[in-house]
Amino acid sequence: MRDILMIPLNEEENLVIASDNSGSIGMKDGDAVQVPYKTVAYYSFRVAVMECISAGAEPFATVVQNFCGEEAWKELVQGIEQGTRELGRVNIRITGSTESNFALNQSAFGITVLGKRKANMKVSNLNYDAHTRIAVIGFPLVGSEVMGKEEQVVPLHVFKEVSSLEEVVTIPVGSRGILYELNTLFDHTKFTEENVDTTVPLLKSSGPSTCFVAVFPEDIQQKLELICGRYLHEINYWG
């Protein structure tokens, strides 16, 4: 089950809603992770927009909930705009609200991405067979690791290109880890640490979706390797 809400708009389109939030990450003295607000917004936007796109939707708007202070608003918007540029979608509109009556000791931020998808698109889970291939694109990172190992974070343009392939199903990896996401994608298949072989940690949090799972037929594996390069890590299932 994906972390989205889908609402019918009419016979042709559904509204897709995806969200993310962060706390104690920013530039306040009480924050556990000290990073610029542009970075905070960029990585939260990644999570929500990747969820939206992987569900087959075209994002068109972003709603910001800012508890970092009025002075942070400009940087937060810049972070979102960085993400939209990487996706090649500069027409995603931004709105939101700032808590300006009371000051918090720690930073807090929430974001919602709205998208539209065709109402007749399939939403059923996958079935695993001998021709199914699975890979993790990127590496699971969380907290200060995201900045320290940024070269392992899969770029948004790679995610966009992979998600645009009709034969590929993608899902971003969040705080519950790779194994959890795998088990939401497939019917009649149970993935465990014992029956999965890979070079990436299966249970580790991927925080702001620094990686994603891709499921694809074996005949396009070479094509996917060309797109993803060093970010691709194969997953072998021994069920």
Steps between C-alpha positions, in 0.01 A plus 500: 500500500645834395519803731250699297135596500313460172171684440289476181460839330292385205472200267841571349722620786588429863658742743811359670616650832842425653666662800810512719618681811816557702578611853815619675677541166601853406687803632355549851727449801285210622507307173657153506622530139635838389439564130376798293124527452545468126633150563215418741237592241682332210516161671144513633379595152689200361306261723156633411559557129662156456197337665274697268691417180550131585120472538468615139401860568615827347574746784352847461503668844684504833365616838752602770447503878784708645578499874860618452423873509414763239866556415525138381223523238717620211753219549226240532353605167848494343542138612171399338589687181832313488306173500260613230791605277664159541174339390468739205162610637515871571120538488437350845332781692590571865281631781492457877494654844749612766450490877594861582317552829718272711866397472605136537828389658549244222430511128195323360387472141223325307432468130221363281529432127188478284493314171257364241496155344279321251207328669541179295860428610555166675562504876529126571804345669765308307558127462857371514618250235825375347524801269455762773800711591531733800753771578557775752602825334702718737594417860300526826622798704352694790580808711848644467598212265297667225741793488814298573434242227307711250671327208297185584162679482323414174439818295140595430560500124602131520184419695290689245653317203459156659141573606413607146574150365172312450650163597635626834320533834670728755445582865708739715658355814421685821572460869371140514769372264534302178354172626179669610451664160562172317229329701247772410557451126444127454212259550574141610871572560659554841842664503721445805865559589555126453367471143636826358860560393626854436786737581275765662357483856140382478370633833678834512300823476527681168389822669416751224469231231867492411427179308209322335402148399457417131326185374546417133514213244839342438509608135546870590764450770781628279296811413441568869869453581588763238257749654593437864870420480669470841174572684356158408522216755346166401269310733491121464204309645544133590136411570 
